[in-house]
Amino acid sequence: MAEGSGLMRRFYEEVLVGGNLDLIDESVLEGMQDHEDPMPGQPPGKDGVKFYVNAMRTAFPDLTVKMDPVLADGELEASHVVLSGTHTGEFLGIPASGKNVEFSSVDIIRIEDGKVAEHWGASDTLSLMQQIGAVSA
């Protein structure tokens, strides 16, 4: 994939929602740097991406994604992302609540040689935790 070619959209739609975990190996550099705070137990690099995807798909198997806008400029892509789903699996030790959730994040990636080399993100984890009952509102 060339720079600015929709790698972020492919990640969310094909990997996170669609379950194509092979795309992680194809599209993320081994030593990818993630500048977002990790989930508890999340390793760095490509393995951290796999950890995140597995945690989200286990907890919210019916996950859907809306991305608007998606911006690309050279080696950078950015998007505001809204994820929705039903909490039917354990999430970071929190048992399934059966509740519908919707939470957002803003992500920026830097692409090098057609693969994700860096990620910056800000996710509304507090809202997610409140919606599944792990934190009071």
Summary of the structure (lengths in Angstrom):
residues: 137
radius of gyration: 14.5
end to end distance: 42.5
largest distance: 44.3
contacts: 405
relative contact order: 0.21
helix: 28%
strand: 38%
